Amino acid sequence: MTQPSLGFVIVFLIFSLLFFSNTYKLWFKTDEYYQSIYNSLTAQPSLYPFRDFFLKRLENRKRWEVQQKIFSLLGILAILGADVLVVIAFMRNK
């Protein structure tokens, strides 16, 4: 197996930061995050092909919050694990 390039590692970590940014908004700025998602789904013209499906999921806000927070906890574990593995693979042959 080959060592990942530095560029790949940097891009991978940037996408991880994007996930952590959204997770931060979900946990600590929930009202703004919810409103932002709702506004983007209700804006016309819609760019989202499954808009009605996502709007239906937003109808019950408390349920949406619980589901998103559970998913974000699983995501944090997965992203941190992947980040560690990518960095280890990069550092292995240095």
Buried (B, 14 or more C-beta within 10 A) or exposed (E): EEEBEEEEBEEBBEEBEEBBEBBEBBBEEBEEBBEEBBEEBEEEEEEEEEBEEBBEBBEEEEEBBEEBEEEBEEBBEEBEEEBEEBBEBBEEEE
